[in-house]
Amino acid sequence: MKQRLIGFAVALGVTVCGALTVAGPAQAATPAVLISKVYYNSPGTDDRSNSSLNAEYVRLTNKRSYTINLKYWTLRDRSSHVYKFSGDFRLAAGASVYIHTGKGTNTATHRYWGSGAYIWNNTGDTAYLRNSAGTSIDSCSWGSSGSYTYC
């Protein structure tokens, strides 16, 4: 009887310890929409022309297999410059949208901040994406070298 109890205790210990070693730390889920690229230093001279301003952009990518409505979502920098998706804006599964700094006509793949000044600092900055409730969805930071970063 004593050997059965010891055998049972060893089997139970192996089962519990095995379960504990298999379980790893919880991994953060990939956000539904990611900041996938930031082109923060537009090519050429920073002359504030609309074409130069629009060469500065943030690319958002829907990583889910379904469409996501970005109505009232915001994109902002460290200085609290805020772009807000107004009205229904549906980002299809796997699709990307570019948010350009300057002026232009909004389409399904290109949106325009309408700013007459650069938003993203060439010397380092952070882009923050928040949903309509103000919850942080994703962020992307960079330093002072280069012209763009993949996030």
For each residue, the residues with C-beta under 8 A, 3 or more apart:
1: 4 5
2: 5 6
3: 6 7
4: 1 7 8
5: 1 2 8 9
6: 2 3 9 10
7: 3 4 10 11
8: 4 5 11 12
9: 5 6 12 13
10: 6 7 13 14
11: 7 8 14 15
12: 8 9 15 16
13: 9 10 16 17
14: 10 11 17 18
15: 11 12 18 19
16: 12 13 19 20
17: 13 14 20 21
18: 14 15 21 22
19: 15 16 22 23
20: 16 17 23
21: 17 18
22: 18 19
23: 19 20
24: 27
25:
26:
27: 24
28:
29:
30: 34 63
31: 34 63 129 137 138
32: 62 63 64 68 137
33: 60 61 62 63 68 70 73 91 129 137 138
34: 30 31 60 61 63 138 151
35: 38 58 59 60 75 127 129 138 139 140 151
36: 59 60 61 96 150 151
37: 58 59 148 149 150 151
38: 35 57 58 59 120 127 140 142 148 149 151
39: 42 55 56 57 58 59 147 148
40: 56 120 121 122 125 142 147 148 149
41: 56 120 122 146 147 148
42: 39 46 52 53 54 55 56 118 147
43: 55 147
44: 47 52 55
45: 52
46: 42 52 118
47: 44 52
48: 52 53 116 117 118
49: 52 53
50: 53 54 102 103 104
51: 54 55 102
52: 42 44 45 46 47 48 49 55 56 102
53: 42 48 49 50 56 100 101 102 103 115 116 117 118
54: 42 50 51 57 100 101 102 103 104 112
55: 39 42 43 44 51 52 100
56: 39 40 41 42 52 53 100 101 102 118 119 120
57: 38 39 54 98 99 100 101
58: 35 37 38 39 75 98 99 120 127
59: 35 36 37 38 39 96 97 98 99
60: 33 34 35 36 70 75 91 96 97 99 129
61: 33 34 36 94 95 96
62: 32 33 67 68 91 92 93 94 95 96
63: 30 31 32 33 34 94
64: 32 68 93
65: 93 94
66: 93
67: 62 90 91 92 93
68: 32 33 62 64 90 91
69: 88 89 90 91
70: 33 60 73 85 89 90 91 97
71: 85 86 87 88 89 132
72: 84 85 86 132
73: 33 70 84 85 129 130 131 132 137
74: 82 83 84 85 128 129 130 134
75: 35 58 60 82 83 99 127 128 129
76: 80 81 82 83 127 128 130
77: 80 81 119 120 121 125 126 127 128
78: 121 125 126
79: 121
80: 76 77
81: 76 77 115 119
82: 74 75 76
83: 74 75 76 99 111 113
84: 72 73 74
85: 70 71 72 73 74 89 111
86: 71 72 89
87: 71
88: 69 71
89: 69 70 71 85 86 97 111
90: 67 68 69 70
91: 33 60 62 67 68 69 70 95 96 97
92: 62 67 95
93: 62 64 65 66 67
94: 61 62 63 65
95: 61 62 91 92 108 109
96: 36 59 60 61 62 91 109
97: 59 60 70 89 91 108 109 110 111
98: 57 58 59 109 110 111
99: 57 58 59 60 75 83 111 112 113
100: 53 54 55 56 57 104 110 111 112 113
101: 53 54 56 57 113 115 118 119 120
102: 50 51 52 53 54 56 112 113 114 115 116
103: 50 53 54 112 114
104: 50 54 100 110 112
105: 112
106: 110 111 112
107: 110 111
108: 95 97
109: 95 96 97 98
110: 97 98 100 104 106 107
111: 83 85 89 97 98 99 100 106 107
112: 54 99 100 102 103 104 105 106
113: 83 99 100 101 102 119
114: 102 103
115: 53 81 101 102 118 119
116: 48 53 102
117: 48 53
118: 42 46 48 53 56 101 115 121
119: 56 77 81 101 113 115
120: 38 40 41 56 58 77 101 125 127
121: 40 77 78 79 118 124 125
122: 40 41 144 147
123: 144
124: 121 141 142 143 144
125: 40 77 78 120 121 141 142
126: 77 78 139 140 141 142
127: 35 38 58 75 76 77 120 139 140 141 151
128: 74 75 76 77 136 138 139
129: 31 33 35 60 73 74 75 136 137 138 139
130: 73 74 76 134 135 136 137
131: 73 134 135 137
132: 71 72 73
133:
134: 74 130 131
135: 130 131
136: 128 129 130 139
137: 31 32 33 73 129 130 131
138: 31 33 34 35 128 129 151
139: 35 126 127 128 129 136
140: 35 38 126 127 149 151
141: 124 125 126 127
142: 38 40 124 125 126 146 149
143: 124
144: 122 123 124
145:
146: 41 142 149
147: 39 40 41 42 43 122
148: 37 38 39 40 41
149: 37 38 40 140 142 146
150: 36 37
151: 34 35 36 37 38 127 138 140
